[in-house]
Amino acid sequence: MIRFIHSADWHLDSSFGPQRDAGKRRQELRQLPERLADYVNENGIGLVLLAGDLFDGGNVYRQTLEAMSSALGRMRAKVLIAPGNHDCWGPLWDQWQWPDNVYIFHESRVTTLTLGDLVFHGAAFTAAEQSRSLLSGFRAPEDGKLHIGLFHGEIAQESRYHPIRSADVAESGLAYLALGHIHKPGQAHFGGTLVAWPGCIEGRGFDETGEKGFYEGVISQEGKVSIEFVPFARRSYEILTVDVTGKDPRTAVEEALPENTQNDLYRILLTGETDRVDASAVENALRQRFYALEVRDQTRVPMKLWEKREEDSLRGAFLRRLWARMEEAETKEEQDTVTMAARFGLGALEHRDLG
């Protein structure tokens, strides 16, 4: 029996854009290989499959390369790498002295590495795009050995990033096909082949929400492959939508939160109908419960409030003017602007502090 890890899309040295503590987040991501090495050695992993985009681009800090190389060399396992479109084969890989336990596929065609009864078929991106399926027409030999594929690519009919058709997978004769590129984990069976993509191992923004990690697998003595997902991210990005209709916004948010949020980055969207909401106040009151928090006001003024436009009062006159603007609005953005004007205008008329 052999235990293995299938991981991809680390994107080391990502910029993290304008995020708070972007430098700290880059440093945390740089520590990922060491954390993974500890997991490999503590759990008896004998094989590590890395399906590309381990770096976010070709310009990598030297300390990142040193940390990566040290961590891979410390793994008591054979490490196989298939470079992807972000870290395609070139000087980044070719001019660095990698540890002896590391093998890197370096051609834009299927090549083979045999390790005892296991045969690995892989390839590398050698440019930023690969629009042709490298598995087209491929068939592993029927030699009694277990054949495994390792590529950066996606199951698709067409793509600039190595499209692999499901029919090609079904006809490949591979027991397991390890892919990268797609940032959400998934798996499927095509013919006798189990194909999986573990997603990115650590989220970097609110377009990469939820649990992130890798697949841990077992190759049985009978040649069967099974995998399970292992959450491994130090932090996660979460988007939480909270309806505050008829509720105090802060109380509504607190009731909707899970217990443990202190290590994570949250975007909370306030929705529903209310004429009194202060997103900044909610954010400031709850900030200490998160690594980072932003609260966005997406509420709308209650329809019953618009009914007061019929009043013979300054408030009624104000609402009538805005209601006319609302009826003229052609986009949601224009409607949101009118709603915000109504909320702040009424707050001023009623001498309320809306933040």
C-alpha positions in Angstrom: 0.0 0.0 0.0 1.2 3.5 -0.9 -0.1 6.7 0.6 0.2 9.8 -1.6 -0.8 13.5 -1.7 -2.1 15.3 -4.8 -1.8 19.0 -4.6 -1.7 22.0 -7.0 -2.1 25.7 -7.4 -0.1 27.1 -4.5 0.6 30.3 -6.3 3.6 31.2 -4.1 4.5 34.9 -4.2 1.0 36.0 -5.1 0.7 39.8 -4.5 -2.6 39.6 -2.5 -3.5 42.9 -4.1 -4.5 45.8 -1.8 -5.5 43.5 1.1 -4.6 44.4 4.7 -1.4 42.6 5.7 -0.7 41.5 2.2 3.0 41.1 3.1 2.0 38.9 6.0 -0.2 36.8 3.8 2.6 36.3 1.3 4.9 35.2 4.1 2.3 32.7 5.4 1.9 31.3 1.9 5.7 30.9 1.6 5.6 28.8 4.8 3.1 26.4 3.1 5.8 23.9 1.7 7.3 23.5 5.2 3.9 22.8 6.7 3.2 20.3 4.0 6.6 18.6 4.5 5.7 18.1 8.2 2.4 16.5 7.2 4.1 14.2 4.7 6.6 13.0 7.2 4.2 12.7 10.1 1.6 10.7 8.1 3.8 8.2 6.2 3.2 9.7 2.8 5.5 8.1 0.2 4.5 10.0 -2.9 3.7 13.7 -3.6 2.1 14.7 -6.9 2.1 18.4 -7.6 0.1 19.5 -10.6 1.4 22.9 -11.4 1.1 26.6 -10.7 3.1 26.2 -7.5 4.4 29.7 -8.2 2.3 32.6 -9.2 4.7 33.7 -12.0 8.2 33.4 -13.3 9.6 36.1 -11.1 10.1 34.4 -7.8 11.9 35.7 -4.7 15.1 33.7 -4.0 13.9 33.0 -0.4 10.8 31.5 -1.8 12.8 29.1 -4.0 15.1 28.3 -1.1 12.1 27.6 1.2 10.4 25.5 -1.5 13.5 23.5 -2.3 14.3 22.9 1.4 10.8 21.7 2.2 10.6 19.3 -0.8 14.0 17.9 0.0 12.9 17.3 3.6 10.0 15.2 2.5 10.6 11.5 3.0 8.8 10.9 -0.3 9.2 10.9 -4.0 8.0 14.3 -5.3 6.7 14.7 -8.9 5.9 18.1 -10.5 4.1 19.1 -13.7 4.6 22.8 -14.2 1.5 24.8 -15.2 0.7 28.0 -17.1 1.7 30.3 -14.3 5.0 28.6 -13.6 5.7 27.0 -17.0 9.0 25.2 -17.6 11.9 27.6 -18.0 14.7 29.2 -16.0 12.6 29.1 -12.9 12.8 25.3 -12.9 15.8 24.6 -15.1 18.4 26.8 -13.4 17.7 25.8 -9.8 19.3 22.8 -8.1 16.4 20.7 -6.9 16.7 17.9 -4.3 17.3 14.3 -5.5 13.9 13.2 -4.5 12.2 15.7 -6.9 11.4 14.9 -10.5 10.0 17.6 -12.8 8.3 16.9 -16.1 9.7 19.4 -18.6 8.4 18.7 -22.1 5.1 19.7 -23.7 4.4 16.1 -24.6 3.7 13.1 -22.6 6.8 11.5 -21.1 7.1 8.6 -18.7 8.8 7.9 -15.4 8.8 4.4 -14.0 9.1 3.7 -10.2 8.8 0.0 -9.6 5.3 -1.1 -10.3 4.1 2.5 -10.7 4.4 4.3 -14.1 3.8 8.1 -14.3 2.9 9.9 -17.4 3.2 13.7 -17.3 4.0 16.9 -19.2 4.7 20.5 -18.5 3.5 23.8 -19.8 6.5 25.2 -21.7 4.6 28.4 -22.5 1.7 30.4 -20.9 -0.9 28.6 -23.0 -1.5 25.0 -24.1 -4.6 24.7 -26.3 -4.0 21.1 -27.5 -4.9 18.1 -25.4 -1.8 16.1 -24.7 -3.9 13.0 -23.8 -5.5 12.9 -27.3 -4.6 9.5 -28.7 -2.7 8.4 -25.5 -3.1 4.9 -24.2 -1.2 3.4 -21.3 0.3 -0.1 -22.1 -1.4 -3.1 -20.6 1.7 -4.3 -18.7 0.3 -5.2 -15.3 1.6 -2.0 -13.8 -0.4 0.9 -12.3 -0.4 3.9 -14.6 -0.9 7.5 -13.2 -1.2 10.8 -15.1 0.1 14.1 -13.8 -0.8 17.3 -15.7 -1.8 20.9 -15.3 -5.1 21.2 -17.2 -8.9 20.9 -17.1 -11.6 18.6 -18.3 -13.0 20.6 -21.2 -13.6 20.5 -25.0 -11.8 23.8 -25.6 -9.5 25.9 -23.4 -6.2 27.8 -23.6 -5.0 25.9 -20.6 -4.7 22.2 -21.7 -8.2 21.0 -22.4 -8.7 17.3 -21.8 -11.8 15.6 -23.1 -13.6 13.1 -20.9 -13.5 10.6 -23.7 -9.7 10.8 -23.8 -9.5 10.1 -20.1 -11.9 7.1 -20.4 -9.6 5.7 -23.1 -6.3 6.5 -21.5 -5.9 3.3 -19.4 -4.8 5.4 -16.4 -5.9 4.4 -13.0 -5.6 7.9 -11.7 -5.3 11.3 -13.4 -4.0 14.1 -11.2 -4.8 17.6 -12.5 -4.4 21.2 -11.5 -5.6 24.6 -12.7 -9.2 24.6 -11.4 -9.3 26.3 -8.0 -12.2 24.4 -6.5 -11.7 20.7 -5.7 -13.5 18.1 -7.7 -13.3 14.5 -8.9 -15.0 12.3 -11.4 -14.8 8.8 -13.0 -14.4 8.4 -16.8 -14.2 4.8 -17.8 -11.8 3.1 -15.4 -10.0 6.3 -14.6 -10.4 8.4 -11.4 -9.6 12.0 -12.3 -9.3 14.7 -9.6 -8.3 18.3 -9.2 -7.6 19.5 -5.6 -8.2 23.2 -6.1 -5.9 25.9 -4.7 -4.4 25.0 -1.3 -5.0 28.4 0.1 -7.5 31.1 -0.8 -6.2 34.5 -1.9 -9.3 36.5 -2.2 -13.1 36.4 -2.1 -13.2 34.7 -5.4 -11.6 31.7 -3.7 -13.9 31.1 -0.8 -14.5 28.0 1.3 -12.3 25.1 2.4 -9.0 24.7 0.6 -6.5 21.8 0.8 -5.3 18.7 -1.0 -6.3 15.2 -1.8 -4.7 12.4 0.2 -4.9 9.0 -1.5 -4.1 5.3 -1.1 -2.9 2.9 -3.7 -3.9 -0.6 -2.5 -2.0 -3.8 -3.1 -4.7 -4.7 -5.7 -4.0 -1.5 -7.6 -7.1 0.5 -6.6 -6.9 4.2 -6.0 -9.0 6.0 -3.4 -8.8 9.6 -2.3 -10.2 12.0 0.3 -10.0 15.7 0.7 -7.9 17.2 3.5 -8.5 20.8 4.5 -5.1 22.5 5.0 -5.5 26.3 4.5 -4.3 28.5 7.3 -7.1 31.0 6.6 -10.2 30.9 4.5 -12.2 33.6 2.8 -15.9 33.6 3.4 -18.9 35.6 2.1 -21.9 35.7 4.5 -25.2 37.2 3.5 -27.4 38.4 6.4 -31.0 39.5 6.1 -31.6 42.3 8.6 -35.3 42.9 7.9 -37.0 43.8 11.1 -33.8 43.2 13.1 -30.9 45.1 14.7 -28.2 44.6 12.1 -25.4 43.7 14.6 -27.6 41.2 16.4 -28.6 39.6 13.1 -25.0 39.2 12.0 -23.9 37.8 15.4 -26.7 35.2 15.2 -25.6 34.2 11.7 -21.9 33.7 12.5 -20.3 30.3 13.0 -18.3 29.9 16.2 -14.7 30.0 15.0 -14.0 33.0 12.7 -10.8 34.5 14.3 -8.4 33.1 11.7 -10.6 33.9 8.6 -11.3 36.8 6.3 -15.0 37.6 6.0 -17.2 39.8 3.7 -20.6 40.2 5.3 -23.4 41.5 3.0 -26.3 43.1 4.8 -29.6 42.6 2.8 -33.3 43.0 3.4 -35.4 46.0 4.1 -34.5 48.6 6.7 -34.3 52.4 7.0 -31.6 52.3 9.7 -28.3 50.6 9.0 -24.7 51.5 9.7 -22.4 49.1 8.1 -19.3 50.8 9.5 -20.6 50.5 13.0 -21.3 46.8 12.6 -17.8 46.3 11.1 -16.1 48.2 13.9 -18.1 46.4 16.6 -17.2 42.9 15.3 -13.8 43.4 13.8 -11.9 41.7 16.6 -13.7 38.4 15.9 -12.0 38.0 12.5 -8.5 38.2 10.9 -10.1 40.7 8.6 -13.7 41.9 8.1 -15.6 44.1 5.7 -19.3 44.8 5.9 -21.3 45.9 2.9 -24.7 47.5 3.0 -26.9 46.0 0.3 -30.2 46.7 2.1 -33.1 48.7 0.6 -35.5 51.2 2.1 -38.8 49.5 3.2 -41.6 49.9 0.7 -43.8 51.0 3.6 -41.5 54.0 4.1 -42.2 55.1 0.5 -45.9 55.2 1.3 -45.1 58.2 3.5 -44.5 60.2 0.3 -48.2 61.0 0.4 -47.8 63.0 3.6 -48.3 66.7 3.5 -44.9 67.3 5.1 -41.3 68.1 4.4 -40.6 64.3 4.6 -43.4 63.6 2.1 -42.1 66.2 -0.3 -38.6 64.8 0.0 -39.8 61.2 -0.7 -41.9 62.3 -3.6 -38.9 63.8 -5.3 -36.9 60.7 -4.8 -39.7 58.4 -5.8 -39.8 60.2 -9.2 -36.1 59.6 -9.5 -36.6 55.9 -8.6 -39.2 55.5 -11.4 -36.8 57.1 -13.9 -33.9 54.9 -12.8 -32.8 52.5 -15.6 -30.2 50.4 -13.7 -29.8 48.8 -10.3 -26.9 51.1 -9.6 -29.1 54.1 -10.1 -31.8 52.6 -7.9 -29.2 51.9 -5.2 -28.1 55.6 -5.4 -31.7 56.8 -4.9 -32.1 54.3 -2.0 -29.0 55.6 -0.3 -30.1 59.2 -0.8 -33.4 58.4 0.9 -31.8 56.7 3.8 -29.3 59.5 4.5 -31.8 62.2 3.8 -34.4 60.8 6.2 -31.7 60.4 8.8 -30.8 64.1 8.5 -34.5 65.1 8.7 -34.9 63.0 11.8 -31.6 64.0 13.3 -30.2 60.5 13.3 -26.5 59.5 13.0 -26.2 57.0 10.2 -22.3 56.9 10.2 
